[in-house]
Amino acid sequence: MSRLTMIAAALAGAGLLAGCTTHAAPPIAKKQLALTRSFKLFPIYWAGRKLDGVPVTAADGPRSYDSNIGMTVYYGNCEATHALLPDGCKLPLKITTVLFVPHANTSLGPRRKATLRGVPAVIFDDGHAIELYTDRMAVDVVADTPRRALQAVAHLTPLNSPLPAGWPALPAPEFKPGVSAKQLAAEAGASGSTGTVSPPGELQPNVNATQ
């Protein structure tokens, strides 16, 4: 069960899913952003401090690193108009970078292959989610609109490592995206998708506020 699913279940049990409001989260603190920049295992991708007027409001730090989930940069906070359900709390944008492991992503439904920024990509959820493959990583972009998702892809750049002169922001992948039948069988139900990574608690709607 994902963190967001557990949060939703707890709130539903308390009868708090309706009538919540939220306020704009402040931009990420310099100290928190510096901690994210200190992560050195692999490049973390983001779309800059602000995209389309929406600021970065949180980012994973080295202590929260989980190799199965990767590192996520969060933009904005959850809209109060969505119920707090596993698919309900929608950030304007989140970008997750994870070391690539073959996975199916079948749970995300219909998808189509594409080439974006010169690297292989797969587009899910009618354009709301895009997974790009670069270097040793997969970069998952999940947005509230397809336009914002593509805009984020256009601005992707490493957050925690400078680009050498003449080096592309998204180098070609060192692996061939795709999953064999043997790999799928070994996966044993683990999707490998980061599309359901829960936003930090401070970015969730304020369920204690009144309308």
PyMOL CGO cylinders between C-alpha atoms (Angstrom):
from pymol import cmd
from pymol.cgo import CYLINDER

trace = [
    CYLINDER, 0.00, 0.00, 0.00, 1.36, 3.43, -0.96, 0.3, 1, 1, 1, 1, 1, 1,
    CYLINDER, 1.36, 3.43, -0.96, 1.78, 6.22, 1.57, 0.3, 1, 1, 1, 1, 1, 1,
    CYLINDER, 1.78, 6.22, 1.57, -1.02, 8.18, -0.13, 0.3, 1, 1, 1, 1, 1, 1,
    CYLINDER, -1.02, 8.18, -0.13, -3.36, 5.20, 0.01, 0.3, 1, 1, 1, 1, 1, 1,
    CYLINDER, -3.36, 5.20, 0.01, -2.72, 4.83, 3.74, 0.3, 1, 1, 1, 1, 1, 1,
    CYLINDER, -2.72, 4.83, 3.74, -3.31, 8.55, 4.33, 0.3, 1, 1, 1, 1, 1, 1,
    CYLINDER, -3.31, 8.55, 4.33, -6.55, 8.43, 2.35, 0.3, 1, 1, 1, 1, 1, 1,
    CYLINDER, -6.55, 8.43, 2.35, -7.78, 5.39, 4.26, 0.3, 1, 1, 1, 1, 1, 1,
    CYLINDER, -7.78, 5.39, 4.26, -7.08, 7.06, 7.60, 0.3, 1, 1, 1, 1, 1, 1,
    CYLINDER, -7.08, 7.06, 7.60, -8.89, 10.24, 6.58, 0.3, 1, 1, 1, 1, 1, 1,
    CYLINDER, -8.89, 10.24, 6.58, -11.83, 8.34, 5.15, 0.3, 1, 1, 1, 1, 1, 1,
    CYLINDER, -11.83, 8.34, 5.15, -12.16, 6.44, 8.42, 0.3, 1, 1, 1, 1, 1, 1,
    CYLINDER, -12.16, 6.44, 8.42, -12.30, 9.73, 10.27, 0.3, 1, 1, 1, 1, 1, 1,
    CYLINDER, -12.30, 9.73, 10.27, -14.94, 11.13, 7.90, 0.3, 1, 1, 1, 1, 1, 1,
    CYLINDER, -14.94, 11.13, 7.90, -12.66, 13.94, 6.77, 0.3, 1, 1, 1, 1, 1, 1,
    CYLINDER, -12.66, 13.94, 6.77, -12.66, 13.55, 3.02, 0.3, 1, 1, 1, 1, 1, 1,
    CYLINDER, -12.66, 13.55, 3.02, -15.31, 16.18, 2.37, 0.3, 1, 1, 1, 1, 1, 1,
    CYLINDER, -15.31, 16.18, 2.37, -15.29, 19.92, 2.90, 0.3, 1, 1, 1, 1, 1, 1,
    CYLINDER, -15.29, 19.92, 2.90, -11.53, 20.46, 3.07, 0.3, 1, 1, 1, 1, 1, 1,
    CYLINDER, -11.53, 20.46, 3.07, -9.78, 23.57, 1.83, 0.3, 1, 1, 1, 1, 1, 1,
    CYLINDER, -9.78, 23.57, 1.83, -6.16, 24.32, 1.12, 0.3, 1, 1, 1, 1, 1, 1,
    CYLINDER, -6.16, 24.32, 1.12, -3.81, 27.27, 0.79, 0.3, 1, 1, 1, 1, 1, 1,
    CYLINDER, -3.81, 27.27, 0.79, -0.85, 27.80, -1.49, 0.3, 1, 1, 1, 1, 1, 1,
    CYLINDER, -0.85, 27.80, -1.49, 2.29, 26.20, -0.11, 0.3, 1, 1, 1, 1, 1, 1,
    CYLINDER, 2.29, 26.20, -0.11, 5.35, 28.46, 0.19, 0.3, 1, 1, 1, 1, 1, 1,
    CYLINDER, 5.35, 28.46, 0.19, 8.34, 27.89, -2.10, 0.3, 1, 1, 1, 1, 1, 1,
    CYLINDER, 8.34, 27.89, -2.10, 10.87, 25.35, -0.91, 0.3, 1, 1, 1, 1, 1, 1,
    CYLINDER, 10.87, 25.35, -0.91, 13.28, 26.60, 1.75, 0.3, 1, 1, 1, 1, 1, 1,
    CYLINDER, 13.28, 26.60, 1.75, 16.87, 27.15, 0.66, 0.3, 1, 1, 1, 1, 1, 1,
    CYLINDER, 16.87, 27.15, 0.66, 18.10, 24.68, 3.29, 0.3, 1, 1, 1, 1, 1, 1,
    CYLINDER, 18.10, 24.68, 3.29, 15.83, 21.91, 2.03, 0.3, 1, 1, 1, 1, 1, 1,
    CYLINDER, 15.83, 21.91, 2.03, 16.84, 22.55, -1.57, 0.3, 1, 1, 1, 1, 1, 1,
    CYLINDER, 16.84, 22.55, -1.57, 20.51, 22.47, -0.54, 0.3, 1, 1, 1, 1, 1, 1,
    CYLINDER, 20.51, 22.47, -0.54, 19.98, 19.05, 1.05, 0.3, 1, 1, 1, 1, 1, 1,
    CYLINDER, 19.98, 19.05, 1.05, 18.50, 17.74, -2.19, 0.3, 1, 1, 1, 1, 1, 1,
    CYLINDER, 18.50, 17.74, -2.19, 21.44, 19.16, -4.12, 0.3, 1, 1, 1, 1, 1, 1,
    CYLINDER, 21.44, 19.16, -4.12, 23.80, 17.23, -1.82, 0.3, 1, 1, 1, 1, 1, 1,
    CYLINDER, 23.80, 17.23, -1.82, 22.48, 13.89, -3.11, 0.3, 1, 1, 1, 1, 1, 1,
    CYLINDER, 22.48, 13.89, -3.11, 25.22, 12.43, -5.32, 0.3, 1, 1, 1, 1, 1, 1,
    CYLINDER, 25.22, 12.43, -5.32, 24.19, 8.88, -6.29, 0.3, 1, 1, 1, 1, 1, 1,
    CYLINDER, 24.19, 8.88, -6.29, 22.70, 10.07, -9.60, 0.3, 1, 1, 1, 1, 1, 1,
    CYLINDER, 22.70, 10.07, -9.60, 21.34, 13.27, -11.17, 0.3, 1, 1, 1, 1, 1, 1,
    CYLINDER, 21.34, 13.27, -11.17, 17.95, 14.42, -9.91, 0.3, 1, 1, 1, 1, 1, 1,
    CYLINDER, 17.95, 14.42, -9.91, 15.90, 16.11, -12.60, 0.3, 1, 1, 1, 1, 1, 1,
    CYLINDER, 15.90, 16.11, -12.60, 13.66, 19.13, -12.16, 0.3, 1, 1, 1, 1, 1, 1,
    CYLINDER, 13.66, 19.13, -12.16, 12.14, 21.89, -14.31, 0.3, 1, 1, 1, 1, 1, 1,
    CYLINDER, 12.14, 21.89, -14.31, 13.63, 24.82, -12.42, 0.3, 1, 1, 1, 1, 1, 1,
    CYLINDER, 13.63, 24.82, -12.42, 12.51, 26.65, -9.27, 0.3, 1, 1, 1, 1, 1, 1,
    CYLINDER, 12.51, 26.65, -9.27, 9.20, 27.58, -10.89, 0.3, 1, 1, 1, 1, 1, 1,
    CYLINDER, 9.20, 27.58, -10.89, 7.25, 26.32, -13.89, 0.3, 1, 1, 1, 1, 1, 1,
    CYLINDER, 7.25, 26.32, -13.89, 4.32, 28.20, -15.36, 0.3, 1, 1, 1, 1, 1, 1,
    CYLINDER, 4.32, 28.20, -15.36, 4.06, 30.24, -12.15, 0.3, 1, 1, 1, 1, 1, 1,
    CYLINDER, 4.06, 30.24, -12.15, 4.03, 27.16, -9.88, 0.3, 1, 1, 1, 1, 1, 1,
    CYLINDER, 4.03, 27.16, -9.88, 7.04, 26.99, -7.51, 0.3, 1, 1, 1, 1, 1, 1,
    CYLINDER, 7.04, 26.99, -7.51, 8.92, 24.01, -6.17, 0.3, 1, 1, 1, 1, 1, 1,
    CYLINDER, 8.92, 24.01, -6.17, 7.43, 23.47, -2.71, 0.3, 1, 1, 1, 1, 1, 1,
    CYLINDER, 7.43, 23.47, -2.71, 9.25, 20.33, -1.54, 0.3, 1, 1, 1, 1, 1, 1,
    CYLINDER, 9.25, 20.33, -1.54, 11.94, 17.88, -2.59, 0.3, 1, 1, 1, 1, 1, 1,
    CYLINDER, 11.94, 17.88, -2.59, 13.22, 14.59, -1.23, 0.3, 1, 1, 1, 1, 1, 1,
    CYLINDER, 13.22, 14.59, -1.23, 16.47, 14.69, 0.70, 0.3, 1, 1, 1, 1, 1, 1,
    CYLINDER, 16.47, 14.69, 0.70, 19.25, 12.08, 0.98, 0.3, 1, 1, 1, 1, 1, 1,
    CYLINDER, 19.25, 12.08, 0.98, 17.87, 10.66, 4.23, 0.3, 1, 1, 1, 1, 1, 1,
    CYLINDER, 17.87, 10.66, 4.23, 14.52, 9.84, 2.63, 0.3, 1, 1, 1, 1, 1, 1,
    CYLINDER, 14.52, 9.84, 2.63, 16.08, 8.08, -0.36, 0.3, 1, 1, 1, 1, 1, 1,
    CYLINDER, 16.08, 8.08, -0.36, 14.45, 4.77, -1.27, 0.3, 1, 1, 1, 1, 1, 1,
    CYLINDER, 14.45, 4.77, -1.27, 16.02, 2.98, -4.22, 0.3, 1, 1, 1, 1, 1, 1,
    CYLINDER, 16.02, 2.98, -4.22, 12.61, 1.58, -5.21, 0.3, 1, 1, 1, 1, 1, 1,
    CYLINDER, 12.61, 1.58, -5.21, 11.02, 5.03, -5.39, 0.3, 1, 1, 1, 1, 1, 1,
    CYLINDER, 11.02, 5.03, -5.39, 13.85, 7.39, -6.29, 0.3, 1, 1, 1, 1, 1, 1,
    CYLINDER, 13.85, 7.39, -6.29, 14.00, 11.13, -5.62, 0.3, 1, 1, 1, 1, 1, 1,
    CYLINDER, 14.00, 11.13, -5.62, 11.07, 13.46, -6.24, 0.3, 1, 1, 1, 1, 1, 1,
    CYLINDER, 11.07, 13.46, -6.24, 10.73, 17.22, -6.70, 0.3, 1, 1, 1, 1, 1, 1,
    CYLINDER, 10.73, 17.22, -6.70, 7.23, 18.57, -5.96, 0.3, 1, 1, 1, 1, 1, 1,
    CYLINDER, 7.23, 18.57, -5.96, 5.58, 21.67, -7.45, 0.3, 1, 1, 1, 1, 1, 1,
    CYLINDER, 5.58, 21.67, -7.45, 2.65, 23.45, -5.81, 0.3, 1, 1, 1, 1, 1, 1,
    CYLINDER, 2.65, 23.45, -5.81, 0.29, 21.63, -3.45, 0.3, 1, 1, 1, 1, 1, 1,
    CYLINDER, 0.29, 21.63, -3.45, -2.81, 19.48, -3.75, 0.3, 1, 1, 1, 1, 1, 1,
    CYLINDER, -2.81, 19.48, -3.75, -6.01, 21.00, -5.05, 0.3, 1, 1, 1, 1, 1, 1,
    CYLINDER, -6.01, 21.00, -5.05, -8.87, 21.05, -2.56, 0.3, 1, 1, 1, 1, 1, 1,
    CYLINDER, -8.87, 21.05, -2.56, -11.33, 20.15, -5.33, 0.3, 1, 1, 1, 1, 1, 1,
    CYLINDER, -11.33, 20.15, -5.33, -10.02, 16.59, -5.42, 0.3, 1, 1, 1, 1, 1, 1,
    CYLINDER, -10.02, 16.59, -5.42, -11.00, 13.99, -2.85, 0.3, 1, 1, 1, 1, 1, 1,
    CYLINDER, -11.00, 13.99, -2.85, -8.13, 12.57, -0.84, 0.3, 1, 1, 1, 1, 1, 1,
    CYLINDER, -8.13, 12.57, -0.84, -8.15, 9.24, -2.56, 0.3, 1, 1, 1, 1, 1, 1,
    CYLINDER, -8.15, 9.24, -2.56, -5.20, 7.31, -4.10, 0.3, 1, 1, 1, 1, 1, 1,
    CYLINDER, -5.20, 7.31, -4.10, -5.87, 8.98, -7.46, 0.3, 1, 1, 1, 1, 1, 1,
    CYLINDER, -5.87, 8.98, -7.46, -7.42, 12.14, -6.03, 0.3, 1, 1, 1, 1, 1, 1,
    CYLINDER, -7.42, 12.14, -6.03, -4.71, 14.30, -4.48, 0.3, 1, 1, 1, 1, 1, 1,
    CYLINDER, -4.71, 14.30, -4.48, -3.20, 15.88, -7.57, 0.3, 1, 1, 1, 1, 1, 1,
    CYLINDER, -3.20, 15.88, -7.57, -0.16, 18.12, -7.43, 0.3, 1, 1, 1, 1, 1, 1,
    CYLINDER, -0.16, 18.12, -7.43, 0.27, 20.47, -10.38, 0.3, 1, 1, 1, 1, 1, 1,
    CYLINDER, 0.27, 20.47, -10.38, 3.56, 18.70, -11.08, 0.3, 1, 1, 1, 1, 1, 1,
    CYLINDER, 3.56, 18.70, -11.08, 6.01, 16.22, -9.62, 0.3, 1, 1, 1, 1, 1, 1,
    CYLINDER, 6.01, 16.22, -9.62, 9.19, 14.91, -11.18, 0.3, 1, 1, 1, 1, 1, 1,
    CYLINDER, 9.19, 14.91, -11.18, 10.77, 11.68, -9.96, 0.3, 1, 1, 1, 1, 1, 1,
    CYLINDER, 10.77, 11.68, -9.96, 14.20, 10.34, -10.93, 0.3, 1, 1, 1, 1, 1, 1,
    CYLINDER, 14.20, 10.34, -10.93, 14.99, 6.70, -10.21, 0.3, 1, 1, 1, 1, 1, 1,
    CYLINDER, 14.99, 6.70, -10.21, 17.72, 4.30, -11.26, 0.3, 1, 1, 1, 1, 1, 1,
    CYLINDER, 17.72, 4.30, -11.26, 16.16, 2.29, -14.07, 0.3, 1, 1, 1, 1, 1, 1,
    CYLINDER, 16.16, 2.29, -14.07, 14.97, -1.23, -13.31, 0.3, 1, 1, 1, 1, 1, 1,
    CYLINDER, 14.97, -1.23, -13.31, 12.93, -3.09, -15.98, 0.3, 1, 1, 1, 1, 1, 1,
    CYLINDER, 12.93, -3.09, -15.98, 9.25, -2.75, -15.12, 0.3, 1, 1, 1, 1, 1, 1,
    CYLINDER, 9.25, -2.75, -15.12, 5.89, -3.11, -16.80, 0.3, 1, 1, 1, 1, 1, 1,
    CYLINDER, 5.89, -3.11, -16.80, 3.87, 0.02, -15.93, 0.3, 1, 1, 1, 1, 1, 1,
    CYLINDER, 3.87, 0.02, -15.93, 0.84, -2.02, -17.02, 0.3, 1, 1, 1, 1, 1, 1,
    CYLINDER, 0.84, -2.02, -17.02, -1.18, -0.59, -14.13, 0.3, 1, 1, 1, 1, 1, 1,
    CYLINDER, -1.18, -0.59, -14.13, -1.03, 2.84, -15.80, 0.3, 1, 1, 1, 1, 1, 1,
    CYLINDER, -1.03, 2.84, -15.80, -3.22, 1.71, -18.69, 0.3, 1, 1, 1, 1, 1, 1,
    CYLINDER, -3.22, 1.71, -18.69, -2.88, 2.63, -22.39, 0.3, 1, 1, 1, 1, 1, 1,
    CYLINDER, -2.88, 2.63, -22.39, 0.46, 4.14, -23.35, 0.3, 1, 1, 1, 1, 1, 1,
    CYLINDER, 0.46, 4.14, -23.35, 2.38, 5.17, -26.42, 0.3, 1, 1, 1, 1, 1, 1,
    CYLINDER, 2.38, 5.17, -26.42, 6.06, 5.39, -27.20, 0.3, 1, 1, 1, 1, 1, 1,
    CYLINDER, 6.06, 5.39, -27.20, 7.69, 8.67, -28.18, 0.3, 1, 1, 1, 1, 1, 1,
    CYLINDER, 7.69, 8.67, -28.18, 11.03, 10.40, -28.50, 0.3, 1, 1, 1, 1, 1, 1,
    CYLINDER, 11.03, 10.40, -28.50, 11.24, 13.54, -26.37, 0.3, 1, 1, 1, 1, 1, 1,
    CYLINDER, 11.24, 13.54, -26.37, 14.32, 15.71, -25.86, 0.3, 1, 1, 1, 1, 1, 1,
    CYLINDER, 14.32, 15.71, -25.86, 16.20, 13.16, -27.98, 0.3, 1, 1, 1, 1, 1, 1,
    CYLINDER, 16.20, 13.16, -27.98, 15.60, 10.19, -25.66, 0.3, 1, 1, 1, 1, 1, 1,
    CYLINDER, 15.60, 10.19, -25.66, 13.05, 7.34, -25.58, 0.3, 1, 1, 1, 1, 1, 1,
    CYLINDER, 13.05, 7.34, -25.58, 9.87, 8.05, -23.63, 0.3, 1, 1, 1, 1, 1, 1,
    CYLINDER, 9.87, 8.05, -23.63, 6.48, 6.53, -22.89, 0.3, 1, 1, 1, 1, 1, 1,
    CYLINDER, 6.48, 6.53, -22.89, 3.34, 8.66, -22.48, 0.3, 1, 1, 1, 1, 1, 1,
    CYLINDER, 3.34, 8.66, -22.48, 0.57, 7.50, -20.13, 0.3, 1, 1, 1, 1, 1, 1,
    CYLINDER, 0.57, 7.50, -20.13, -2.76, 8.69, -18.79, 0.3, 1, 1, 1, 1, 1, 1,
    CYLINDER, -2.76, 8.69, -18.79, -3.73, 10.72, -21.87, 0.3, 1, 1, 1, 1, 1, 1,
    CYLINDER, -3.73, 10.72, -21.87, -0.55, 12.76, -21.59, 0.3, 1, 1, 1, 1, 1, 1,
    CYLINDER, -0.55, 12.76, -21.59, -0.67, 13.51, -17.86, 0.3, 1, 1, 1, 1, 1, 1,
    CYLINDER, -0.67, 13.51, -17.86, 2.27, 11.17, -17.16, 0.3, 1, 1, 1, 1, 1, 1,
    CYLINDER, 2.27, 11.17, -17.16, 5.49, 10.81, -19.14, 0.3, 1, 1, 1, 1, 1, 1,
    CYLINDER, 5.49, 10.81, -19.14, 8.43, 8.51, -18.41, 0.3, 1, 1, 1, 1, 1, 1,
    CYLINDER, 8.43, 8.51, -18.41, 11.75, 9.33, -20.09, 0.3, 1, 1, 1, 1, 1, 1,
    CYLINDER, 11.75, 9.33, -20.09, 14.84, 7.13, -20.20, 0.3, 1, 1, 1, 1, 1, 1,
    CYLINDER, 14.84, 7.13, -20.20, 18.26, 8.75, -19.88, 0.3, 1, 1, 1, 1, 1, 1,
    CYLINDER, 18.26, 8.75, -19.88, 21.73, 7.67, -18.80, 0.3, 1, 1, 1, 1, 1, 1,
    CYLINDER, 21.73, 7.67, -18.80, 21.05, 5.06, -16.05, 0.3, 1, 1, 1, 1, 1, 1,
    CYLINDER, 21.05, 5.06, -16.05, 17.74, 6.58, -14.98, 0.3, 1, 1, 1, 1, 1, 1,
    CYLINDER, 17.74, 6.58, -14.98, 14.05, 6.81, -15.63, 0.3, 1, 1, 1, 1, 1, 1,
    CYLINDER, 14.05, 6.81, -15.63, 12.53, 10.26, -15.14, 0.3, 1, 1, 1, 1, 1, 1,
    CYLINDER, 12.53, 10.26, -15.14, 8.80, 10.29, -14.38, 0.3, 1, 1, 1, 1, 1, 1,
    CYLINDER, 8.80, 10.29, -14.38, 6.88, 13.50, -15.00, 0.3, 1, 1, 1, 1, 1, 1,
    CYLINDER, 6.88, 13.50, -15.00, 3.32, 13.56, -13.62, 0.3, 1, 1, 1, 1, 1, 1,
    CYLINDER, 3.32, 13.56, -13.62, 1.22, 16.72, -14.04, 0.3, 1, 1, 1, 1, 1, 1,
    CYLINDER, 1.22, 16.72, -14.04, -2.34, 17.93, -13.70, 0.3, 1, 1, 1, 1, 1, 1,
    CYLINDER, -2.34, 17.93, -13.70, -2.56, 18.66, -17.44, 0.3, 1, 1, 1, 1, 1, 1,
    CYLINDER, -2.56, 18.66, -17.44, -0.84, 17.22, -20.52, 0.3, 1, 1, 1, 1, 1, 1,
    CYLINDER, -0.84, 17.22, -20.52, 0.33, 20.72, -21.44, 0.3, 1, 1, 1, 1, 1, 1,
    CYLINDER, 0.33, 20.72, -21.44, 2.13, 21.13, -18.11, 0.3, 1, 1, 1, 1, 1, 1,
    CYLINDER, 2.13, 21.13, -18.11, 3.67, 17.67, -18.43, 0.3, 1, 1, 1, 1, 1, 1,
    CYLINDER, 3.67, 17.67, -18.43, 5.15, 18.53, -21.85, 0.3, 1, 1, 1, 1, 1, 1,
    CYLINDER, 5.15, 18.53, -21.85, 6.26, 21.92, -20.58, 0.3, 1, 1, 1, 1, 1, 1,
    CYLINDER, 6.26, 21.92, -20.58, 8.10, 20.23, -17.72, 0.3, 1, 1, 1, 1, 1, 1,
    CYLINDER, 8.10, 20.23, -17.72, 9.76, 17.80, -20.13, 0.3, 1, 1, 1, 1, 1, 1,
    CYLINDER, 9.76, 17.80, -20.13, 10.96, 20.75, -22.21, 0.3, 1, 1, 1, 1, 1, 1,
    CYLINDER, 10.96, 20.75, -22.21, 12.64, 22.28, -19.13, 0.3, 1, 1, 1, 1, 1, 1,
    CYLINDER, 12.64, 22.28, -19.13, 14.14, 19.14, -17.56, 0.3, 1, 1, 1, 1, 1, 1,
    CYLINDER, 14.14, 19.14, -17.56, 17.68, 19.64, -16.28, 0.3, 1, 1, 1, 1, 1, 1,
    CYLINDER, 17.68, 19.64, -16.28, 19.76, 18.15, -13.45, 0.3, 1, 1, 1, 1, 1, 1,
    CYLINDER, 19.76, 18.15, -13.45, 19.21, 19.78, -10.07, 0.3, 1, 1, 1, 1, 1, 1,
    CYLINDER, 19.21, 19.78, -10.07, 22.20, 18.39, -8.21, 0.3, 1, 1, 1, 1, 1, 1,
    CYLINDER, 22.20, 18.39, -8.21, 24.96, 18.12, -10.79, 0.3, 1, 1, 1, 1, 1, 1,
    CYLINDER, 24.96, 18.12, -10.79, 26.30, 20.72, -13.25, 0.3, 1, 1, 1, 1, 1, 1,
    CYLINDER, 26.30, 20.72, -13.25, 26.22, 19.90, -16.93, 0.3, 1, 1, 1, 1, 1, 1,
    CYLINDER, 26.22, 19.90, -16.93, 29.65, 19.66, -18.61, 0.3, 1, 1, 1, 1, 1, 1,
    CYLINDER, 29.65, 19.66, -18.61, 30.08, 22.02, -21.54, 0.3, 1, 1, 1, 1, 1, 1,
    CYLINDER, 30.08, 22.02, -21.54, 28.44, 20.57, -24.63, 0.3, 1, 1, 1, 1, 1, 1,
    CYLINDER, 28.44, 20.57, -24.63, 26.84, 17.72, -22.69, 0.3, 1, 1, 1, 1, 1, 1,
    CYLINDER, 26.84, 17.72, -22.69, 23.08, 17.22, -23.23, 0.3, 1, 1, 1, 1, 1, 1,
    CYLINDER, 23.08, 17.22, -23.23, 20.75, 17.60, -20.26, 0.3, 1, 1, 1, 1, 1, 1,
    CYLINDER, 20.75, 17.60, -20.26, 19.30, 14.19, -21.15, 0.3, 1, 1, 1, 1, 1, 1,
    CYLINDER, 19.30, 14.19, -21.15, 22.02, 11.86, -22.46, 0.3, 1, 1, 1, 1, 1, 1,
    CYLINDER, 22.02, 11.86, -22.46, 21.04, 8.69, -24.31, 0.3, 1, 1, 1, 1, 1, 1,
    CYLINDER, 21.04, 8.69, -24.31, 20.14, 5.78, -22.01, 0.3, 1, 1, 1, 1, 1, 1,
    CYLINDER, 20.14, 5.78, -22.01, 22.76, 3.12, -21.26, 0.3, 1, 1, 1, 1, 1, 1,
    CYLINDER, 22.76, 3.12, -21.26, 20.01, 0.48, -21.43, 0.3, 1, 1, 1, 1, 1, 1,
    CYLINDER, 20.01, 0.48, -21.43, 17.27, -0.54, -23.82, 0.3, 1, 1, 1, 1, 1, 1,
    CYLINDER, 17.27, -0.54, -23.82, 13.85, 0.32, -22.41, 0.3, 1, 1, 1, 1, 1, 1,
    CYLINDER, 13.85, 0.32, -22.41, 11.41, -2.57, -22.50, 0.3, 1, 1, 1, 1, 1, 1,
    CYLINDER, 11.41, -2.57, -22.50, 10.55, -5.63, -20.48, 0.3, 1, 1, 1, 1, 1, 1,
    CYLINDER, 10.55, -5.63, -20.48, 10.97, -9.27, -21.44, 0.3, 1, 1, 1, 1, 1, 1,
    CYLINDER, 10.97, -9.27, -21.44, 8.46, -11.94, -20.46, 0.3, 1, 1, 1, 1, 1, 1,
    CYLINDER, 8.46, -11.94, -20.46, 11.06, -13.40, -18.09, 0.3, 1, 1, 1, 1, 1, 1,
    CYLINDER, 11.06, -13.40, -18.09, 11.55, -10.03, -16.41, 0.3, 1, 1, 1, 1, 1, 1,
    CYLINDER, 11.55, -10.03, -16.41, 7.82, -9.50, -16.10, 0.3, 1, 1, 1, 1, 1, 1,
    CYLINDER, 7.82, -9.50, -16.10, 7.42, -12.90, -14.45, 0.3, 1, 1, 1, 1, 1, 1,
    CYLINDER, 7.42, -12.90, -14.45, 10.20, -12.06, -12.01, 0.3, 1, 1, 1, 1, 1, 1,
    CYLINDER, 10.20, -12.06, -12.01, 8.60, -8.72, -11.23, 0.3, 1, 1, 1, 1, 1, 1,
    CYLINDER, 8.60, -8.72, -11.23, 5.89, -10.46, -9.20, 0.3, 1, 1, 1, 1, 1, 1,
    CYLINDER, 5.89, -10.46, -9.20, 3.40, -7.64, -9.38, 0.3, 1, 1, 1, 1, 1, 1,
    CYLINDER, 3.40, -7.64, -9.38, 5.78, -4.75, -8.64, 0.3, 1, 1, 1, 1, 1, 1,
    CYLINDER, 5.78, -4.75, -8.64, 4.99, -2.08, -11.21, 0.3, 1, 1, 1, 1, 1, 1,
    CYLINDER, 4.99, -2.08, -11.21, 8.11, 0.04, -10.74, 0.3, 1, 1, 1, 1, 1, 1,
    CYLINDER, 8.11, 0.04, -10.74, 6.03, 3.12, -11.51, 0.3, 1, 1, 1, 1, 1, 1,
    CYLINDER, 6.03, 3.12, -11.51, 6.51, 6.25, -9.45, 0.3, 1, 1, 1, 1, 1, 1,
    CYLINDER, 6.51, 6.25, -9.45, 3.24, 7.79, -10.57, 0.3, 1, 1, 1, 1, 1, 1,
    CYLINDER, 3.24, 7.79, -10.57, 1.62, 7.07, -7.19, 0.3, 1, 1, 1, 1, 1, 1,
    CYLINDER, 1.62, 7.07, -7.19, 4.36, 8.54, -5.01, 0.3, 1, 1, 1, 1, 1, 1,
    CYLINDER, 4.36, 8.54, -5.01, 2.57, 10.42, -2.25, 0.3, 1, 1, 1, 1, 1, 1,
    CYLINDER, 2.57, 10.42, -2.25, 3.15, 14.15, -1.88, 0.3, 1, 1, 1, 1, 1, 1,
    CYLINDER, 3.15, 14.15, -1.88, 4.68, 15.23, 1.45, 0.3, 1, 1, 1, 1, 1, 1,
    CYLINDER, 4.68, 15.23, 1.45, 2.13, 15.81, 4.19, 0.3, 1, 1, 1, 1, 1, 1,
    CYLINDER, 2.13, 15.81, 4.19, 2.58, 19.58, 4.12, 0.3, 1, 1, 1, 1, 1, 1,
    CYLINDER, 2.58, 19.58, 4.12, 1.44, 19.64, 0.49, 0.3, 1, 1, 1, 1, 1, 1,
    CYLINDER, 1.44, 19.64, 0.49, -1.79, 17.76, 1.22, 0.3, 1, 1, 1, 1, 1, 1,
    CYLINDER, -1.79, 17.76, 1.22, -5.06, 19.73, 1.56, 0.3, 1, 1, 1, 1, 1, 1,
    CYLINDER, -5.06, 19.73, 1.56, -5.62, 21.08, 5.06, 0.3, 1, 1, 1, 1, 1, 1,
    CYLINDER, -5.62, 21.08, 5.06, -8.37, 18.79, 6.30, 0.3, 1, 1, 1, 1, 1, 1,
    CYLINDER, -8.37, 18.79, 6.30, -8.74, 20.80, 9.51, 0.3, 1, 1, 1, 1, 1, 1,
    CYLINDER, -8.74, 20.80, 9.51, -9.67, 24.00, 7.70, 0.3, 1, 1, 1, 1, 1, 1,
    CYLINDER, -9.67, 24.00, 7.70, -13.29, 25.00, 7.25, 0.3, 1, 1, 1, 1, 1, 1,
    CYLINDER, -13.29, 25.00, 7.25, -14.91, 26.37, 4.13, 0.3, 1, 1, 1, 1, 1, 1,
]
cmd.load_cgo(trace, "trace")
